[in-house]
Amino acid sequence: MSGVLPNQEIEKLIEVGSITSDVPIDPEQIQPASLDLRLGGKAFRIRASFLPGSREKVENRLKSLKMHEIDLIDGAVLEKGCVYLIPLLEELNLSPDIQAAANAKSSTGRLDLLTRVITNSGEEFDRVSSGYCGKLYAEICPRSFSVLVRHGMKLNQIRFRNKNTTLNDEDLTALHAQEKLVPGNAIIDDGLGFSVDLRPSQGDLVGYRAKPHTGIIDLDLIDYYDPAEFW
């Protein structure tokens, strides 16, 4: 099978030990084409965002960037504007033909909570190289609101893929002609370009600005807060 692996293949990766965790993986983590990643039991407040770079481990870089350690077992507040590094519960032992890409869950992004996965020897955020073996870490920076997080929370998700299934520009052009990938003329130049529409067809509302002084958001409380208190 080539392309993004579906849930059945993710389950097989768990069965053969390509995805492991000291805390058993919950079946609810497995989505149709991705796996939710869980926060570990501690966070590190760090001085700045970083990538370890080729042949360097995250733990080694952390020694020079760590400010203090925070226990997440009973919950802790991550302050707005600060950068944190949190080891994730899941670890990987991928075969040479499997690579992965991570991203923040949509609910995380809606809170303007910058969340990215990094790996040992990583030179790019949210990318896991083919055959990677080692720990995963989440870099978290609350940009608009301070948030309360706990051990086991799921803020990121990861997708696994077998082989390179990227379409070239010729194939993208043909697919757009068939499926209409974007409204209007597609900008295809070493990939398909996307843009944000700041001219709504009705009214003049294009977005909301976060209020500068708000309370803490507990990420476990779903459908609890009044949006008007924060936006």
C-alpha positions, 0 to 999 in steps of 0.5 A, spaced: 500 500 500 502 506 498 500 513 500 497 515 507 496 509 511 488 508 514 486 506 521 487 498 519 494 499 517 496 504 523 493 498 528 498 494 524 504 498 526 502 498 533 501 491 533 508 490 530 511 495 535 512 500 530 508 505 535 509 504 542 508 507 549 509 505 556 501 507 557 497 503 553 494 506 546 487 507 547 483 505 541 480 512 541 486 515 539 486 511 532 482 516 527 480 514 520 487 516 517 491 519 523 493 517 530 492 522 536 498 523 540 498 524 548 502 529 552 507 526 557 507 527 565 512 533 564 513 539 561 519 544 560 519 551 560 524 553 554 528 560 552 526 559 545 523 555 540 529 550 537 530 544 532 535 539 534 539 539 527 542 533 524 545 528 528 543 531 535 538 529 540 533 533 543 535 531 550 542 534 549 539 541 546 534 541 552 540 542 557 542 549 554 535 551 553 531 549 559 529 554 564 524 549 569 520 543 569 513 543 570 509 536 573 503 535 568 500 529 572 495 533 576 495 539 570 499 545 570 498 552 566 502 554 560 502 561 560 501 565 554 507 567 550 512 562 553 515 556 549 514 549 552 517 542 550 513 536 552 515 529 551 509 525 548 507 518 550 508 515 544 515 513 541 516 510 534 520 505 531 519 505 523 521 501 518 525 504 512 519 505 507 515 509 512 515 516 514 510 521 518 507 528 518 504 531 524 499 537 525 495 540 531 488 538 531 483 543 529 481 544 536 488 546 538 489 551 532 482 554 533 485 557 540 491 559 537 495 554 540 502 553 536 503 546 537 509 542 533 512 536 533 520 535 533 524 529 533 531 527 534 536 529 529 530 533 526 531 539 521 523 540 520 517 541 524 512 536 524 516 531 519 518 524 521 523 521 517 523 514 514 525 509 518 525 514 525 526 510 531 526 514 538 521 519 542 517 524 539 516 531 543 511 537 542 513 544 542 507 548 545 507 556 545 500 559 547 499 565 543 493 568 545 490 565 551 494 561 557 491 554 557 491 548 563 493 542 560 494 535 563 498 528 562 494 524 556 491 530 553 491 530 545 493 536 542 497 533 536 495 528 531 500 524 526 499 521 519 503 515 516 505 514 509 508 509 505 513 511 499 512 518 496 505 520 493 506 527 492 503 529 485 507 533 480 505 539 477 502 536 471 498 531 475 496 537 479 493 540 473 490 534 470 486 533 477 484 540 478 481 540 471 477 534 473 475 535 480 476 543 481 481 543 487 480 550 488 475 556 486 477 560 480 484 559 477 489 554 480 496 557 482 500 551 480 508 552 481 512 546 484 505 545 488 498 548 489 498 555 492 492 556 497 490 563 499 486 566 505 480 570 502 479 577 506 473 579 501 467 576 504 461 575 499 457 578 504 458 583 510 465 585 512 467 580 517 473 576 516 476 574 523 476 575 530 481 578 534 483 575 541 482 579 547 489 581 550 486 580 558 482 573 559 482 567 564 485 561 563 482 556 558 482 548 561 482 544 555 478 539 558 472 543 558 468 542 551 463 547 549 464 550 556 466 557 555 463 563 552 467 565 545 465 573 547 469 572 553 475 571 549 474 574 542 
